[in-house]
Each structure stands twice: as structure tokens, then as C-alpha cells.
Amino acid sequence: MKLKEKPTWRELPFACCIPEPGNSVYYKTGDWKTLRPVVDKEKCIKCGTCWIFCPEYAFEEDEYGYYNPNYDYCKGCGICATECPAQCIKMEEEVVE
């Protein structure tokens, strides 16, 4: 599957910018990621290590104790996958439709 060509940073619409500090709650800062974490719940031990190491706190615990990535704020850095002791997080290519 081929990705659509992505714009350069100079071609991004203004809505993607964060012109002043503290306003990131109004913007989906995960829009620029090229990779996304995918959690295999069969392997997950519900330890929360992904949440602890995520620099964006982009993981949210659900009612079953699993930590799910919030793709609106995940920037695709891959730290969660690197630190996961169960190796249940794989980074996959972000597909833009």
C-alpha cells in the first residue's frame, strides 16, 4: 500500500500549528506521526510501563486495565514499544487516507 505524498512543513495548514504555549489541548498533536503504536492485548500484562514512559501521556487505561494509545496526541516516537517488558507494542506505519 502506497502512502499519499505528505506536505512539507511549510505547506501545513495553520490549524496544525501551535502558536502559543499551553494550547495543545485544542490541537490534535498526533497528526504529524508517521508511525503508530499497536497493542497486542493477548500479550499485554497491564503493567502500565507504556503510560509511565510516554512523554505525551498518550496512553489511557480502560475499564479492563489495558492501556490504549490515544492517537490524537501520540506522536509516534516508539518509546512505549522500546520500554514494554512484554513486547506487546509494535510500531506500524501510519496510513493517511
TORVEX-841615 format. One record per atom (N, C-alpha, C, O): residue number from 1; atom name; x, y, z; residue in one letter. Coordinates in Angstrom, 3 decimals. Last residue first. Layout:
<atoms>
k  a  xx  yy  zz  r
NUM  CA  X  Y  Z  a $
...
</atoms>
This chain:
<atoms>
k  a  xx  yy  zz  r
97  N  -5.455  8.472  4.881  e $
97  CA  -6.472  8.188  3.858  e $
97  C  -7.072  9.453  3.325  e $
97  O  -7.944  9.404  2.458  e $
96  N  -2.359  7.419  5.856  v $
96  CA  -3.206  8.593  5.690  v $
96  C  -4.190  8.315  4.573  v $
96  O  -3.803  7.965  3.458  v $
95  N  -1.123  5.212  8.133  v $
95  CA  -1.662  5.307  6.790  v $
95  C  -2.617  6.499  6.751  v $
95  O  -3.569  6.568  7.528  v $
94  N  1.799  4.697  9.846  e $
94  CA  0.547  5.465  9.870  e $
94  C  0.082  5.640  8.423  e $
94  O  0.823  6.161  7.589  e $
93  N  3.240  1.552  10.411  e $
93  CA  3.194  2.753  9.595  e $
93  C  1.808  3.403  9.661  e $
93  O  0.785  2.728  9.543  e $
92  N  3.615  0.537  13.821  e $
92  CA  3.177  0.301  12.452  e $
92  C  3.098  1.627  11.711  e $
92  O  2.913  2.684  12.314  e $
91  N  5.267  -0.890  16.463  m $
91  CA  5.065  0.362  15.745  m $
91  C  4.732  0.024  14.299  m $
91  O  5.480  -0.692  13.633  m $
90  N  3.846  -2.888  18.980  k $
90  CA  4.583  -2.822  17.708  k $
90  C  4.261  -1.496  17.045  k $
90  O  3.118  -1.039  17.067  k $
89  N  3.812  -4.150  22.153  i $
89  CA  3.548  -2.955  21.351  i $
89  C  4.453  -2.965  20.133  i $
89  O  5.676  -3.041  20.251  i $
88  N  4.589  -6.220  23.702  c $
88  CA  3.270  -6.348  23.077  c $
88  C  2.917  -5.134  22.225  c $
88  O  1.837  -5.089  21.636  c $
87  N  6.790  -6.839  25.341  q $
87  CA  6.969  -6.662  23.896  q $
87  C  5.642  -6.829  23.151  q $
87  O  5.576  -7.488  22.114  q $
86  N  6.696  -6.741  28.024  a $
86  CA  6.024  -7.887  27.390  a $
86  C  6.180  -7.879  25.875  a $
86  O  5.748  -8.814  25.201  a $
85  N  7.910  -4.330  28.656  p $
85  CA  8.568  -5.572  29.058  p $
85  C  7.952  -6.813  28.415  p $
85  O  8.627  -7.833  28.278  p $
84  N  8.348  -1.541  26.635  c $
84  CA  7.360  -2.555  27.019  c $
84  C  8.042  -3.875  27.393  c $
84  O  8.689  -4.487  26.543  c $
83  N  10.198  0.257  25.593  e $
83  CA  10.190  0.012  27.034  e $
83  C  9.256  -1.105  27.480  e $
83  O  9.369  -1.574  28.613  e $
82  N  9.661  0.357  22.842  t $
82  CA  11.014  0.038  23.305  t $
82  C  11.004  -0.395  24.770  t $
82  O  11.727  -1.318  25.145  t $
81  N  7.012  1.168  22.778  a $
81  CA  7.367  -0.143  22.227  a $
81  C  8.744  -0.588  22.712  a $
81  O  8.966  -1.773  22.964  a $
80  N  7.264  3.748  23.902  c $
80  CA  6.405  2.742  24.529  c $
80  C  6.780  1.332  24.066  c $
80  O  6.855  0.410  24.878  c $
79  N  8.832  5.082  22.036  i $
79  CA  9.392  4.800  23.356  i $
79  C  8.575  3.715  24.056  i $
79  O  9.141  2.856  24.732  i $
78  N  7.767  5.865  19.606  g $
78  CA  8.159  4.467  19.771  g $
78  C  8.770  4.127  21.117  g $
78  O  9.190  2.989  21.326  g $
77  N  6.684  8.262  18.665  c $
77  CA  8.118  8.211  18.974  c $
77  C  8.632  6.788  19.169  c $
77  O  9.809  6.523  18.926  c $
76  N  4.103  9.115  17.900  g $
76  CA  4.753  8.007  17.212  g $
76  C  6.229  7.856  17.491  g $
76  O  6.966  7.367  16.635  g $
75  N  2.630  10.913  19.259  k $
75  CA  3.478  11.452  18.192  k $
75  C  4.297  10.369  17.501  k $
75  O  5.098  10.667  16.615  k $
74  N  -0.667  10.959  20.434  c $
74  CA  0.550  10.160  20.244  c $
74  C  1.331  10.721  19.060  c $
74  O  0.768  10.971  17.995  c $
73  N  -3.065  12.342  20.282  y $
73  CA  -1.924  13.006  20.921  y $
73  C  -0.614  12.238  20.807  y $
73  O  0.450  12.804  21.058  y $
72  N  -4.831  10.757  18.917  d $
72  CA  -4.935  12.198  18.716  d $
72  C  -3.712  12.925  19.263  d $
72  O  -3.356  13.998  18.775  d $
71  N  -4.458  8.193  19.798  y $
71  CA  -3.775  8.589  18.570  y $
71  C  -3.906  10.078  18.264  y $
71  O  -3.163  10.604  17.435  y $
70  N  -3.860  6.948  22.688  n $
70  CA  -4.749  7.988  22.190  n $
70  C  -4.043  8.591  20.982  n $
70  O  -3.134  9.408  21.132  n $
69  N  -3.433  3.479  23.289  p $
69  CA  -2.894  4.755  22.818  p $
69  C  -4.001  5.694  22.352  p $
69  O  -4.958  5.273  21.701  p $
68  N  -4.459  1.909  26.302  n $
68  CA  -4.680  2.109  24.869  n $
68  C  -4.112  3.451  24.439  n $
68  O  -4.284  4.451  25.136  n $
67  N  -3.915  -0.482  28.622  y $
67  CA  -3.533  0.886  28.272  y $
67  C  -3.602  1.016  26.752  y $
67  O  -2.896  0.323  26.020  y $
66  N  -6.294  -2.346  30.526  y $
66  CA  -5.390  -2.219  29.381  y $
66  C  -5.086  -0.745  29.136  y $
66  O  -5.911  0.126  29.414  y $
65  N  -8.229  -2.515  32.475  g $
65  CA  -6.832  -2.397  32.898  g $
65  C  -5.828  -2.342  31.766  g $
65  O  -4.623  -2.295  32.015  g $
64  N  -10.808  -2.376  31.724  y $
64  CA  -10.263  -3.724  31.902  y $
64  C  -8.789  -3.707  32.310  y $
64  O  -8.175  -4.761  32.472  y $
63  N  -11.432  0.260  31.258  e $
63  CA  -12.068  -0.375  32.413  e $
63  C  -11.558  -1.790  32.687  e $
63  O  -11.832  -2.352  33.747  e $
62  N  -8.193  1.606  30.212  d $
62  CA  -9.621  1.332  30.055  d $
62  C  -10.161  0.585  31.278  d $
62  O  -9.418  0.315  32.221  d $
61  N  -5.892  4.264  30.362  e $
61  CA  -6.293  2.966  30.902  e $
61  C  -7.799  2.778  30.710  e $
61  O  -8.586  3.677  31.007  e $
60  N  -4.190  5.725  27.695  e $
60  CA  -5.313  5.833  28.620  e $
60  C  -5.712  4.434  29.068  e $
60  O  -5.852  3.528  28.246  e $
59  N  -1.329  7.457  26.573  f $
59  CA  -1.988  6.181  26.843  f $
59  C  -3.063  6.392  27.892  f $
59  O  -2.877  7.139  28.852  f $
58  N  0.086  9.756  26.282  a $
58  CA  -0.912  9.465  25.257  a $
58  C  -1.548  8.086  25.427  a $
58  O  -2.230  7.602  24.524  a $
57  N  2.010  11.310  27.580  y $
57  CA  0.921  10.696  28.342  y $
57  C  -0.244  10.367  27.417  y $
57  O  -1.401  10.657  27.722  y $
56  N  4.198  12.024  26.140  e $
56  CA  2.978  12.790  25.890  e $
56  C  1.801  12.317  26.745  e $
56  O  0.707  12.871  26.642  e $
55  N  6.188  10.220  26.724  p $
55  CA  6.438  11.630  27.021  p $
55  C  5.206  12.517  26.827  p $
55  O  5.182  13.649  27.309  p $
54  N  5.678  7.178  28.287  c $
54  CA  5.192  8.019  27.187  c $
54  C  5.403  9.493  27.526  c $
54  O  4.852  9.976  28.516  c $
53  N  6.336  5.715  30.553  f $
53  CA  7.423  6.224  29.718  f $
53  C  6.968  7.140  28.587  f $
53  O  7.799  7.819  27.983  f $
52  N  3.804  5.081  31.704  i $
52  CA  4.859  5.718  32.503  i $
52  C  5.906  6.388  31.611  i $
52  O  6.319  7.514  31.887  i $
51  N  2.442  3.769  29.638  w $
51  CA  1.919  5.035  30.159  w $
51  C  3.007  5.808  30.918  w $
51  O  3.117  7.027  30.793  w $
50  N  4.032  1.481  29.420  c $
50  CA  3.838  2.358  28.259  c $
50  C  3.366  3.737  28.696  c $
50  O  3.837  4.753  28.184  c $
49  N  3.689  0.302  31.906  t $
49  CA  5.003  0.844  31.548  t $
49  C  4.895  1.786  30.354  t $
49  O  5.604  2.790  30.294  t $
48  N  1.387  -0.978  32.691  g $
48  CA  1.380  0.480  32.630  g $
48  C  2.718  1.106  32.273  g $
48  O  2.861  2.327  32.333  g $
47  N  0.834  -3.696  32.795  c $
47  CA  1.780  -3.144  33.767  c $
47  C  1.805  -1.621  33.783  c $
47  O  2.202  -1.026  34.785  c $
46  N  -0.668  -5.600  31.357  k $
46  CA  -1.332  -4.488  32.046  k $
46  C  -0.442  -3.821  33.093  k $
46  O  -0.919  -3.426  34.156  k $
45  N  0.470  -7.381  29.695  i $
45  CA  0.395  -7.787  31.102  i $
45  C  -0.185  -6.669  31.980  i $
45  O  -0.191  -6.783  33.206  i $
44  N  -0.305  -8.403  26.376  c $
44  CA  -0.231  -7.318  27.352  c $
44  C  -0.403  -7.842  28.783  c $
44  O  -1.300  -8.639  29.056  c $
43  N  -0.813  -10.368  24.527  k $
43  CA  0.492  -10.382  25.180  k $
43  C  0.587  -9.384  26.335  k $
43  O  1.470  -9.507  27.184  k $
42  N  -3.358  -9.735  23.699  e $
42  CA  -3.098  -11.132  24.074  e $
42  C  -1.782  -11.239  24.853  e $
42  O  -1.645  -12.091  25.731  e $
41  N  -3.241  -7.143  22.827  k $
41  CA  -3.802  -7.386  24.157  k $
41  C  -3.643  -8.833  24.610  k $
41  O  -3.782  -9.122  25.798  k $
40  N  -0.917  -5.450  21.300  d $
40  CA  -1.460  -6.811  21.214  d $
40  C  -1.941  -7.185  22.616  d $
40  O  -1.133  -7.505  23.488  d $
39  N  -1.178  -2.157  20.193  v $
39  CA  -1.035  -3.029  21.360  v $
39  C  -1.689  -4.376  21.094  v $
39  O  -2.857  -4.449  20.713  v $
38  N  0.665  -0.108  18.169  v $
38  CA  -0.479  -1.021  18.158  v $
38  C  -0.229  -2.043  19.266  v $
38  O  0.804  -2.713  19.279  v $
37  N  1.685  3.216  17.600  p $
37  CA  1.795  2.008  18.408  p $
37  C  0.499  1.193  18.340  p $
37  O  -0.603  1.733  18.438  p $
36  N  2.623  4.477  14.380  r $
36  CA  1.656  4.439  15.476  r $
36  C  1.826  3.149  16.264  r $
36  O  2.081  2.097  15.678  r $
35  N  4.468  6.834  12.405  l $
35  CA  4.313  5.500  12.980  l $
35  C  3.314  5.586  14.121  l $
35  O  3.170  6.631  14.756  l $
34  N  4.290  9.433  11.813  t $
34  CA  4.406  8.536  10.671  t $
34  C  4.302  7.077  11.113  t $
34  O  4.074  6.190  10.290  t $
33  N  2.434  12.245  13.136  k $
33  CA  3.184  10.985  13.287  k $
33  C  3.220  10.187  11.985  k $
33  O  2.301  10.260  11.169  k $
32  N  0.970  14.559  13.112  w $
32  CA  2.182  14.533  12.291  w $
32  C  2.959  13.217  12.397  w $
32  O  4.031  13.089  11.807  w $
31  N  -1.208  14.375  14.815  d $
31  CA  -1.451  14.367  13.374  d $
31  C  -0.185  14.251  12.537  d $
31  O  -0.257  13.881  11.365  d $
30  N  -0.998  14.634  17.499  g $
30  CA  -0.551  13.374  16.928  g $
30  C  -0.695  13.313  15.421  g $
30  O  -0.342  12.306  14.806  g $
29  N  -2.188  16.937  18.328  t $
29  CA  -0.747  16.987  18.088  t $
29  C  -0.195  15.682  17.526  t $
29  O  0.965  15.632  17.117  t $
28  N  -4.872  18.437  17.723  k $
28  CA  -4.516  17.026  17.714  k $
28  C  -3.050  16.929  17.319  k $
28  O  -2.712  16.849  16.138  k $
27  N  -5.488  21.170  19.880  y $
27  CA  -4.959  20.660  18.627  y $
27  C  -4.633  19.184  18.770  y $
27  O  -4.170  18.740  19.820  y $
26  N  -6.201  21.957  22.390  y $
26  CA  -7.096  22.355  21.302  y $
26  C  -6.674  21.783  19.952  y $
26  O  -7.417  21.896  18.977  y $
25  N  -4.164  21.256  24.010  v $
25  CA  -5.426  20.534  24.204  v $
25  C  -6.415  20.858  23.095  v $
25  O  -7.371  20.111  22.882  v $
24  N  -2.136  23.069  23.459  s $
24  CA  -2.130  21.790  22.745  s $
24  C  -3.401  20.981  22.958  s $
24  O  -3.695  20.094  22.156  s $
23  N  -1.663  25.522  24.579  n $
23  CA  -2.919  25.351  23.859  n $
23  C  -3.005  24.009  23.133  n $
23  O  -3.867  23.834  22.272  n $
22  N  0.757  26.056  25.827  g $
22  CA  -0.381  25.675  26.647  g $
22  C  -1.675  25.450  25.906  g $
22  O  -2.703  25.208  26.538  g $
21  N  2.112  28.742  23.821  p $
21  CA  2.245  27.621  24.744  p $
21  C  0.948  27.336  25.490  p $
21  O  0.150  28.236  25.751  p $
20  N  0.963  29.368  20.453  e $
20  CA  1.255  29.845  21.799  e $
20  C  1.316  28.653  22.755  e $
20  O  0.640  27.651  22.524  e $
19  N  0.643  28.068  17.962  p $
19  CA  1.257  29.389  18.004  p $
19  C  1.563  29.924  19.399  p $
19  O  2.357  30.857  19.524  p $
18  N  0.908  25.279  16.585  i $
18  CA  0.676  25.621  17.976  i $
18  C  1.358  26.966  18.208  i $
18  O  2.522  27.007  18.607  i $
17  N  -0.683  24.245  13.535  c $
17  CA  0.341  24.955  14.297  c $
17  C  -0.079  25.155  15.746  c $
17  O  -1.265  25.193  16.073  c $
16  N  -2.735  23.281  12.042  c $
16  CA  -1.822  22.302  12.627  c $
16  C  -0.796  22.950  13.536  c $
16  O  -0.094  22.239  14.255  c $
15  N  -4.007  25.452  10.962  a $
15  CA  -4.709  24.723  12.028  a $
15  C  -3.817  23.687  12.700  a $
15  O  -4.110  23.255  13.815  a $
14  N  -2.500  26.286  8.772  f $
14  CA  -2.296  26.952  10.055  f $
14  C  -2.928  26.191  11.210  f $
14  O  -2.436  26.274  12.335  f $
13  N  -1.325  23.430  6.890  p $
13  CA  -2.306  24.487  7.170  p $
13  C  -2.094  25.057  8.566  p $
13  O  -1.563  24.375  9.442  p $
12  N  1.962  23.025  5.579  l $
12  CA  0.929  22.623  6.526  l $
12  C  -0.053  23.763  6.757  l $
12  O  0.343  24.927  6.814  l $
11  N  4.068  23.759  4.012  e $
11  CA  2.770  23.658  3.351  e $
11  C  1.633  23.263  4.303  e $
11  O  0.477  23.177  3.888  e $
10  N  6.328  23.597  5.533  r $
10  CA  5.919  24.933  5.095  r $
10  C  4.533  24.932  4.453  r $
10  O  3.892  25.979  4.357  r $
9  N  6.691  20.891  5.823  w $
9  CA  6.241  21.655  6.991  w $
9  C  5.788  23.052  6.608  w $
9  O  4.947  23.636  7.292  w $
8  N  5.196  19.352  2.909  t $
8  CA  6.349  19.763  3.701  t $
8  C  5.841  20.595  4.867  t $
8  O  4.668  20.967  4.891  t $
7  N  2.627  16.792  2.756  p $
7  CA  3.139  18.141  2.525  p $
7  C  4.404  18.398  3.349  p $
7  O  4.643  17.737  4.359  p $
6  N  3.000  13.459  1.459  k $
6  CA  2.702  14.367  2.565  k $
6  C  3.288  15.738  2.278  k $
6  O  4.328  15.845  1.629  k $
5  N  1.400  11.345  -0.801  e $
5  CA  2.507  12.256  -0.570  e $
5  C  2.109  13.268  0.493  e $
5  O  1.029  13.856  0.439  e $
4  N  -0.026  8.404  0.610  k $
4  CA  -0.171  9.641  -0.140  k $
4  C  1.028  10.523  0.154  k $
4  O  1.605  10.453  1.239  k $
3  N  1.613  5.221  0.502  l $
3  CA  1.117  6.388  1.232  l $
3  C  0.943  7.560  0.293  l $
3  O  1.666  7.697  -0.694  l $
2  N  0.643  2.137  -0.890  k $
2  CA  1.445  3.342  -1.010  k $
2  C  0.790  4.495  -0.248  k $
2  O  -0.418  4.716  -0.340  k $
1  N  0.840  -1.160  0.000  m $
1  CA  0.000  0.000  0.000  m $
1  C  0.896  1.237  0.000  m $
1  O  1.809  1.347  0.819  m $
</atoms>
